[in-house]
């Protein structure tokens, strides 16, 4: 779909780039000639992903372990990139967290686990990159990975819906404030593009395909479709496009509104079982971060 070398001379940071959607977006950028930086909390995962992507596509993938909930650590990471490699040309705010839960059962720690990464962390990275672009007179492009819930809201994922809605508003606000500097901000709101992390925390006892009959196109998303949209928004040639959140979900949210409404039928025992599954996945991930 895109010509070889389309992203040559681009230097792009993808947060949460070691796994899931971030990994797939990073792979596409690398394939098209960009120098890619991937950031995340698990250093072994980042290193393995970088090695795999370079073996498949060549080019350069650099890694930086960071907890984006720490503003000082984020600023240090961005300063390191500027010093070691030069200014970024693009940023993808992909790092996130989410899990399903009745809101009445959320603890402050549970809420903050999502909000501190998605809401605070994404702002910290955007701010650290954007202020350097402005100071240096550089143009740049920011893409934030959101959800269709920014328009509809969604039950049982309230911390994520609230945090992603904040980034939706950040995209619109900074598109206006930073437009005069040649800095663009857009967002993608994917529908069901199954990844291991999303499946284990959002559909712990089922599959995303279970909802195909409710989607107007009767299927889930294919990863190249998301990669292509992320490339279009990052490439040269659409510099007048800014401040937009684009849904790529087969018309799902237009037809059905918010996600997870079907969870109303779950019993307390069902929720206990799913909490156990989610807890097991969280413990597995924590073990990976300390390995």
SVG drawing of the C-alpha trace seen along z (x, -y; Angstrom):
<svg xmlns="http://www.w3.org/2000/svg" viewBox="-28 -30 52 48">
<polyline fill="none" stroke="black" stroke-width="0.4" points="0.0,0.0 2.9,-2.4 6.1,-2.9 9.4,-1.6 11.3,-4.1 8.2,-6.2 9.3,-7.0 13.0,-7.3 14.6,-10.0 11.8,-9.7 12.6,-9.1 9.6,-7.8 9.0,-6.9 6.3,-4.3 5.4,-3.9 4.3,-0.4 6.2,0.7 7.4,4.0 4.0,5.8 0.5,5.7 -0.6,2.8 2.5,0.8 4.8,3.6 2.7,3.9 2.9,0.2 6.6,0.1 7.1,2.9 5.3,1.1 7.3,-2.1 10.6,-0.1 9.6,1.7 9.0,-1.7 12.4,-3.1 12.0,-4.9 14.4,-4.8 12.2,-3.4 12.5,-3.8 10.3,-1.6 9.7,-2.3 8.0,-0.2 8.5,1.1 9.9,4.5 13.5,4.3 13.8,8.0 10.6,7.7 11.8,4.5 15.2,6.1 13.6,9.2 11.2,7.2 14.0,5.0 16.0,8.1 13.1,9.8 12.0,6.7 15.5,5.9 16.1,9.5 12.9,9.4 13.1,5.9 16.7,4.6 17.0,0.9 17.4,-0.4 15.2,0.3 16.4,-1.3 14.9,-0.7 14.5,-2.6 13.0,-1.0 10.8,-3.6 7.7,-3.9 5.8,-6.7 3.9,-7.3 7.2,-9.0 7.4,-12.4 11.1,-12.9 11.9,-9.5 10.0,-10.4 11.8,-13.7 15.2,-11.9 14.2,-9.4 13.3,-12.1 16.5,-14.0 18.5,-10.9 16.9,-10.4 17.6,-14.0 21.2,-13.7 22.0,-10.3 20.1,-10.3 18.6,-13.7 15.1,-15.1 12.2,-12.8 9.9,-13.5 7.0,-11.4 5.4,-10.0 2.9,-7.3 1.2,-7.3 0.3,-3.6 1.2,-2.6 -1.9,-1.8 -3.5,0.5 -7.1,1.7 -9.2,4.4 -12.9,5.0 -14.5,4.5 -17.8,3.4 -17.0,-0.3 -18.4,0.2 -15.6,2.7 -12.8,0.5 -10.2,-0.6 -8.3,-3.9 -5.2,-1.9 -7.1,-0.1 -8.3,-3.3 -4.9,-4.9 -3.2,-1.9 -5.0,-2.9 -5.3,-6.7 -1.6,-7.2 -0.4,-5.3 -3.0,-6.3 -3.9,-9.9 -0.9,-11.2 1.8,-9.1 0.7,-10.0 0.6,-13.7 4.1,-13.5 5.5,-12.0 3.6,-14.4 4.7,-17.4 8.4,-16.3 8.5,-15.8 6.4,-18.8 8.3,-21.4 11.5,-20.3 10.0,-20.5 8.8,-24.0 12.2,-25.1 14.1,-23.7 11.8,-24.9 11.0,-21.3 7.7,-20.1 6.3,-16.8 3.4,-14.4 1.7,-12.8 -0.7,-9.9 -2.5,-8.7 -4.2,-5.2 -7.6,-5.7 -10.9,-3.8 -14.4,-4.5 -15.6,-4.9 -14.3,-8.5 -17.6,-9.2 -20.0,-6.8 -18.6,-6.0 -18.5,-2.4 -19.5,-0.4 -17.1,1.8 -14.0,-0.1 -14.6,-3.5 -11.0,-4.4 -9.9,-3.7 -12.9,-5.5 -12.3,-8.6 -8.5,-8.6 -8.8,-8.0 -11.5,-10.7 -8.9,-13.1 -6.4,-12.2 -9.1,-12.8 -9.6,-16.3 -5.8,-16.8 -5.5,-15.9 -8.0,-18.6 -6.6,-21.2 -3.0,-20.9 -3.8,-20.7 -5.0,-24.3 -2.3,-25.5 0.6,-23.9 -0.6,-24.1 1.4,-27.3 4.6,-25.4 3.9,-22.8 3.0,-20.2 0.1,-17.9 -1.9,-15.7 -4.3,-13.0 -5.7,-9.9 -6.9,-6.4 -9.8,-4.7 -9.5,-1.0 -12.3,1.5 -11.5,5.2 -7.9,5.9 -7.1,8.8 -3.8,8.8 -2.7,11.1 -2.9,8.3 -6.3,7.1 -7.7,10.5 -6.6,11.6 -7.9,8.5 -11.0,7.6 -12.2,11.0 -10.7,13.4 -13.3,16.0 -14.1,15.5 -12.9,14.1 -13.3,10.8 -14.8,12.8 -17.8,13.5 -19.0,10.0 -18.8,10.4 -22.5,10.8 -23.0,7.3 -20.5,5.6 -21.8,4.2 -18.9,5.8 -19.3,9.1 -15.6,9.4 -12.8,8.1 -10.0,5.8 -7.0,7.0 -3.7,5.7 -2.5,4.3 -5.5,2.1 -4.5,0.4 -0.8,0.3 -1.9,-1.5 -3.9,-4.1 -1.0,-4.8 1.3,-5.1 -1.0,-7.5 -1.2,-9.8 2.6,-9.8 3.7,-10.2 4.3,-13.4 1.4,-14.5 -1.5,-15.1 0.0,-18.0 -3.3,-19.8 -5.0,-17.0 -4.8,-17.6 -7.0,-17.4 -9.0,-14.4 -9.8,-11.1 -10.5,-8.4 -12.4,-5.3 -11.4,-2.1 -13.9,0.5 -16.1,1.6 -18.8,-0.8 -19.1,1.0 -19.6,-1.9 -22.1,-3.6 -24.2,-0.5 -23.8,0.5 -22.7,-2.4 -20.6,-1.6 -18.7,1.7 -19.2,4.3 -22.9,3.6 -23.3,7.4 -21.5,7.8 -24.6,6.8 -25.7,10.4 -22.7,11.6 -23.2,12.9 -20.9,12.1 -19.4,15.6 -18.6,14.8 -16.8,11.6 -14.8,13.5 -13.7,16.0 -12.7,13.3 -10.9,11.3 -8.8,14.4 -7.9,14.7 -6.9,11.1 -4.9,11.3 -2.9,14.2 -2.1,12.3 -1.0,9.3 1.3,11.5 2.8,13.0 3.5,9.5 5.1,8.3 7.4,11.4 8.4,10.4 9.3,6.9 11.7,8.1 13.3,10.9"/>
</svg>
